[in-house]
């Protein structure tokens, strides 16, 4: 049964290993979502537990992802996998079908000078773009430059790239020195601030090796090589290959100047000089002393490119610029080795007499002794800087984790090279602005400079302060209720008025939420919006005029329904204008505005003919009779007179 391929992010199926480095492994992979080949770089498992390497790896992703240029390997995606509970970050990159310049150099072949300039021009195009975007690569070397099968140049591995102006743009870490000793600029070797011109020095080292098959300096240790970068002048490339014209020597030696101010000041400046050299025009770089022992100065050479012109119609590294190789004897080790005898041009070896060679042997012992002394001095300086001055490359800026859950904070810190520490809440954990379960404070504070790998303490919010509202509000004014709630921390308290016949005007009736639900006696966070309901008294009504001429019983019902208190007895008056048992008027009069609950008297008509005023129970409706009997009033006033 075939083993399932390893899959990252449920999207990238890993295939064969394309390469391994000191920090990462690169796999051929397939993006199953888009159906394309990609390269996936993963941090080595043994490095994943080191916060410094985690931070450097993630910094590479951030730096490269911000750059979009044909000469820079594109970054498509980033993510992380978990193996044994350890985060293993990965970068998904453009798959480049080709090989690195290191592979080309180690194959034992040497490029023609014209092709070397073309390739270097492609590297400078990438650097010019990255420098204009504020990114310094800091690790230009053959292993980080690829040639596609079509001859195009691709710069990769921004693992130690930094934004220009970063306080931490130095190279004092031992690992960084060991990894790139042959291509370090003098300021990198000394642990000083670097800028774009440091990349140009490294590019000069790269061009030197393309031209000669060897780096400008070799030695038996990284420190010895670093010392030479700082103190010794390299031989011009033509010393090792007489086919290199003086104009190219001048370009290389200007790029390798010890002081940044003496180098090219931009990648575009250096690229322009390469183009002038390929065209046979004068270059900005000053000519160097002729190569060899006593050799005469060589005349200016018009360089002939295999494509007819240095860069060809397709630009740097275009398919039109066919690569040609010549054999070379160089097979140097990682840090370089003493040049084989065949490496020094025969014309120069022939020019050296036995006596001269004897003198050189006599000086060898003194040179070795001097190198040992220098190496010890450099090591002492490095130890002093590491122990007493610290290394800015091991520090970073603490990210913000307030407002995040513990899980989110752990990821944020890990991405920045830190780890989550322990809770250090101190006096309190409540917060009215940060939800329960989220971090309200951190130590070191956000934006502080701290050693990578350091634990960051935190305090988790328990949410806003809680307060139990009163269960009753008897005889409590509305304004007093509002003040009390605000003093307890409630910040969103509003009021509304409501009529009440039982609660005095201005007193509080209830405390409600925004939906009108009573919260009396409830425990609520002080962030809860509250509404204090205040009594506006019983309210007022207008005695309607339409009760006039209505039956007394209908008027009674209408007025009672409006909240008025109708007297239990009607008042009756004889009236020729109103039918018996209809309303003549009310007291208070119709159209009067009165408080609800006000007592009101209805005056009813007893019909025409009677003049006396009497009363009857409001609930006993008089019976209408013939007017000859005098009606009900006649019966009440006349008593038992029998002759009606």
ChimeraX attribute file (.defattr): number of C-alpha atoms within 10 A of each C-alpha:
attribute: neighborCount
match mode: 1-to-1
recipient: residues
	/A:1	3
	/A:2	4
	/A:3	5
	/A:4	7
	/A:5	11
	/A:6	11
	/A:7	16
	/A:8	19
	/A:9	11
	/A:10	11
	/A:11	13
	/A:12	24
	/A:13	20
	/A:14	19
	/A:15	16
	/A:16	9
	/A:17	14
	/A:18	13
	/A:19	11
	/A:20	13
	/A:21	11
	/A:22	10
	/A:23	18
	/A:24	18
	/A:25	17
	/A:26	23
	/A:27	20
	/A:28	18
	/A:29	27
	/A:30	20
	/A:31	19
	/A:32	13
	/A:33	9
	/A:34	9
	/A:35	9
	/A:36	12
	/A:37	17
	/A:38	21
	/A:39	24
	/A:40	29
	/A:41	26
	/A:42	23
	/A:43	24
	/A:44	20
	/A:45	16
	/A:46	10
	/A:47	15
	/A:48	21
	/A:49	14
	/A:50	14
	/A:51	21
	/A:52	20
	/A:53	20
	/A:54	25
	/A:55	24
	/A:56	22
	/A:57	26
	/A:58	22
	/A:59	20
	/A:60	20
	/A:61	25
	/A:62	18
	/A:63	22
	/A:64	24
	/A:65	18
	/A:66	13
	/A:67	17
	/A:68	14
	/A:69	14
	/A:70	14
	/A:71	23
	/A:72	25
	/A:73	24
	/A:74	21
	/A:75	24
	/A:76	15
	/A:77	13
	/A:78	18
	/A:79	15
	/A:80	15
	/A:81	16
	/A:82	10
	/A:83	10
	/A:84	7
	/A:85	7
	/A:86	12
	/A:87	19
	/A:88	20
	/A:89	23
	/A:90	24
	/A:91	24
	/A:92	23
	/A:93	23
	/A:94	17
	/A:95	18
	/A:96	18
	/A:97	10
	/A:98	15
	/A:99	15
	/A:100	19
	/A:101	21
	/A:102	16
	/A:103	13
	/A:104	18
	/A:105	22
	/A:106	14
	/A:107	13
	/A:108	16
	/A:109	19
	/A:110	23
	/A:111	22
	/A:112	19
	/A:113	23
	/A:114	25
	/A:115	26
	/A:116	19
	/A:117	26
	/A:118	30
	/A:119	29
	/A:120	22
	/A:121	28
	/A:122	26
	/A:123	27
	/A:124	26
	/A:125	22
	/A:126	23
	/A:127	26
	/A:128	22
	/A:129	18
	/A:130	24
	/A:131	20
	/A:132	13
	/A:133	13
	/A:134	16
	/A:135	23
	/A:136	27
	/A:137	28
	/A:138	30
	/A:139	25
	/A:140	27
	/A:141	24
	/A:142	21
	/A:143	18
	/A:144	15
	/A:145	24
	/A:146	27
	/A:147	21
	/A:148	16
	/A:149	12
	/A:150	15
	/A:151	19
	/A:152	22
	/A:153	30
	/A:154	25
	/A:155	27
	/A:156	23
	/A:157	21
	/A:158	25
	/A:159	21
	/A:160	20
	/A:161	21
	/A:162	24
	/A:163	17
	/A:164	19
	/A:165	13
	/A:166	12
	/A:167	14
	/A:168	18
	/A:169	22
	/A:170	21
	/A:171	24
	/A:172	22
	/A:173	16
	/A:174	12
	/A:175	11
	/A:176	17
	/A:177	20
	/A:178	16
	/A:179	16
	/A:180	20
	/A:181	26
	/A:182	26
	/A:183	29
	/A:184	29
	/A:185	32
	/A:186	24
	/A:187	19
	/A:188	24
	/A:189	27
	/A:190	19
	/A:191	20
	/A:192	14
	/A:193	16
	/A:194	24
	/A:195	24
	/A:196	23
	/A:197	23
	/A:198	28
	/A:199	26
	/A:200	29
	/A:201	28
	/A:202	24
	/A:203	29
	/A:204	28
	/A:205	27
	/A:206	27
	/A:207	30
	/A:208	25
	/A:209	23
	/A:210	27
	/A:211	27
	/A:212	27
	/A:213	26
	/A:214	28
	/A:215	21
	/A:216	24
	/A:217	23
	/A:218	23
	/A:219	20
	/A:220	13
	/A:221	15
	/A:222	21
	/A:223	21
	/A:224	20
	/A:225	25
	/A:226	28
	/A:227	21
	/A:228	20
	/A:229	27
	/A:230	18
	/A:231	11
	/A:232	12
	/A:233	14
	/A:234	16
	/A:235	15
	/A:236	24
	/A:237	28
	/A:238	20
	/A:239	19
	/A:240	20
	/A:241	19
	/A:242	17
	/A:243	13
	/A:244	21
	/A:245	21
	/A:246	24
	/A:247	28
	/A:248	30
	/A:249	25
	/A:250	21
	/A:251	26
	/A:252	26
	/A:253	24
	/A:254	23
	/A:255	28
	/A:256	27
	/A:257	21
	/A:258	19
	/A:259	15
	/A:260	21
	/A:261	9
	/A:262	12
	/A:263	23
	/A:264	23
	/A:265	15
	/A:266	17
	/A:267	24
	/A:268	16
	/A:269	14
	/A:270	27
	/A:271	22
	/A:272	15
	/A:273	22
	/A:274	26
	/A:275	18
	/A:276	18
	/A:277	25
	/A:278	26
	/A:279	18
	/A:280	16
	/A:281	16
	/A:282	13
	/A:283	19
	/A:284	18
	/A:285	19
	/A:286	14
	/A:287	16
	/A:288	17
	/A:289	15
	/A:290	17
	/A:291	23
	/A:292	21
	/A:293	12
	/A:294	9
	/A:295	11
	/A:296	10
	/A:297	12
	/A:298	13
	/A:299	9
	/A:300	15
	/A:301	16
	/A:302	15
	/A:303	21
	/A:304	16
	/A:305	20
	/A:306	17
	/A:307	18
	/A:308	14
	/A:309	16
	/A:310	26
	/A:311	26
	/A:312	18
	/A:313	13
	/A:314	12
	/A:315	15
	/A:316	25
	/A:317	28
	/A:318	20
	/A:319	17
	/A:320	17
	/A:321	26
	/A:322	14
	/A:323	18
	/A:324	13
	/A:325	13
	/A:326	9
	/A:327	11
	/A:328	18
	/A:329	16
	/A:330	21
	/A:331	17
	/A:332	18
	/A:333	13
	/A:334	15
	/A:335	19
	/A:336	20
	/A:337	16
	/A:338	11
	/A:339	15
	/A:340	11
	/A:341	10
	/A:342	11
	/A:343	16
	/A:344	16
	/A:345	15
	/A:346	10
	/A:347	11
	/A:348	16
	/A:349	14
	/A:350	9
	/A:351	13
	/A:352	11
	/A:353	9
	/A:354	10
	/A:355	9
	/A:356	11
	/A:357	12
	/A:358	10
	/A:359	10
	/A:360	11
	/A:361	12
	/A:362	11
	/A:363	11
	/A:364	11
	/A:365	11
	/A:366	11
	/A:367	12
	/A:368	11
	/A:369	11
	/A:370	11
	/A:371	17
	/A:372	13
	/A:373	11
	/A:374	17
	/A:375	19
	/A:376	13
	/A:377	13
	/A:378	18
	/A:379	12
	/A:380	12
	/A:381	12
	/A:382	20
	/A:383	14
	/A:384	12
	/A:385	14
	/A:386	15
	/A:387	9
	/A:388	9
	/A:389	10
	/A:390	14
	/A:391	18
	/A:392	21
	/A:393	20
	/A:394	17
	/A:395	18
	/A:396	21
	/A:397	17
	/A:398	24
	/A:399	21
	/A:400	17
	/A:401	24
	/A:402	20
	/A:403	19
	/A:404	18
	/A:405	17
	/A:406	18
	/A:407	10
	/A:408	14
	/A:409	22
	/A:410	17
	/A:411	16
	/A:412	19
	/A:413	23
	/A:414	19
	/A:415	20
	/A:416	21
	/A:417	29
	/A:418	27
	/A:419	20
	/A:420	20
	/A:421	14
	/A:422	11
	/A:423	15
	/A:424	15
	/A:425	16
	/A:426	7
	/A:427	6
	/A:428	10
	/A:429	18
	/A:430	18
	/A:431	18
	/A:432	18
	/A:433	12
	/A:434	18
	/A:435	18
	/A:436	18
	/A:437	15
	/A:438	23
	/A:439	25
	/A:440	24
	/A:441	21
	/A:442	21
	/A:443	15
	/A:444	18
	/A:445	18
	/A:446	15
	/A:447	11
	/A:448	12
	/A:449	14
	/A:450	18
	/A:451	18
	/A:452	25
	/A:453	23
	/A:454	17
	/A:455	17
	/A:456	24
	/A:457	17
	/A:458	24
	/A:459	22
	/A:460	26
	/A:461	24
	/A:462	18
	/A:463	20
	/A:464	20
	/A:465	16
	/A:466	17
	/A:467	16
	/A:468	14
	/A:469	15
	/A:470	14
	/A:471	12
	/A:472	13
	/A:473	15
	/A:474	11
	/A:475	12
	/A:476	16
	/A:477	17
	/A:478	23
	/A:479	14
	/A:480	11
	/A:481	20
	/A:482	19
	/A:483	12
	/A:484	11
	/A:485	18
	/A:486	13
	/A:487	9
	/A:488	14
	/A:489	16
	/A:490	22
	/A:491	15
	/A:492	13
	/A:493	19
	/A:494	14
	/A:495	16
	/A:496	12
	/A:497	17
	/A:498	17
	/A:499	18
	/A:500	17
	/A:501	14
	/A:502	10
	/A:503	18
	/A:504	18
	/A:505	20
	/A:506	18
	/A:507	23
	/A:508	28
	/A:509	26
	/A:510	23
	/A:511	27
	/A:512	18
	/A:513	14
	/A:514	11
	/A:515	8
	/A:516	12
	/A:517	11
	/A:518	16
	/A:519	18
	/A:520	15
	/A:521	13
	/A:522	11
	/A:523	12
	/A:524	17
	/A:525	15
	/A:526	22
	/A:527	18
	/A:528	15
	/A:529	15
	/A:530	24
	/A:531	22
	/A:532	22
	/A:533	23
	/A:534	26
	/A:535	24
	/A:536	19
	/A:537	19
	/A:538	18
	/A:539	16
	/A:540	16
	/A:541	17
	/A:542	15
	/A:543	20
	/A:544	17
	/A:545	13
	/A:546	12
	/A:547	21
	/A:548	19
	/A:549	19
	/A:550	17
	/A:551	18
	/A:552	23
	/A:553	18
	/A:554	13
	/A:555	21
	/A:556	24
	/A:557	11
	/A:558	15
	/A:559	17
	/A:560	16
	/A:561	10
	/A:562	15
	/A:563	17
	/A:564	20
	/A:565	16
	/A:566	22
	/A:567	14
	/A:568	15
	/A:569	15
	/A:570	26
	/A:571	21
	/A:572	25
	/A:573	24
	/A:574	22
	/A:575	17
	/A:576	13
	/A:577	11
	/A:578	19
	/A:579	19
	/A:580	25
	/A:581	24
	/A:582	23
	/A:583	28
	/A:584	25
	/A:585	18
	/A:586	23
	/A:587	13
	/A:588	16
	/A:589	15
	/A:590	15
	/A:591	13
	/A:592	13
	/A:593	13
	/A:594	16
	/A:595	15
	/A:596	20
	/A:597	17
	/A:598	13
	/A:599	16
	/A:600	20
	/A:601	19
	/A:602	28
	/A:603	22
	/A:604	30
	/A:605	26
	/A:606	32
	/A:607	25
	/A:608	17
	/A:609	15
	/A:610	18
	/A:611	14
	/A:612	12
	/A:613	13
	/A:614	14
	/A:615	14
	/A:616	14
	/A:617	12
	/A:618	19
	/A:619	12
	/A:620	11
	/A:621	13
	/A:622	16
	/A:623	10
	/A:624	13
	/A:625	12
	/A:626	8
	/A:627	13
	/A:628	9
	/A:629	12
	/A:630	19
	/A:631	20
	/A:632	18
	/A:633	23
	/A:634	17
	/A:635	13
	/A:636	11
	/A:637	13
	/A:638	12
	/A:639	10
	/A:640	9
	/A:641	8
	/A:642	6
	/A:643	5
	/A:644	11
